[in-house]
């Protein structure tokens, strides 16, 4: 686990095959992250539609990735600094 003291900010995103995205961060880090296991619940399940998933973009104000349906991801989780919190 990282010892970052500030929130990571995403500067770029590229959808790849399946539910994989390549994200770039303001610290120069680039990661490929498979989001398939995170696409659960009312906001994220619609992203299992490949066309909607590929509409991912960076919201510069939030510093993270977002989709047209209002879904967004925690940039620190995508950076690898924190494990995602699952709420059933």
Buried (B, 14 or more C-beta within 10 A) or exposed (E): EEEEEEEBBBBEBEBEEEBBBEBBBBEEEEBEBEBEEBBBEEEBEBBEEEEBBBEBEBEEEEBBBBBEBEBBBBBBBBBBBBEEEEEE
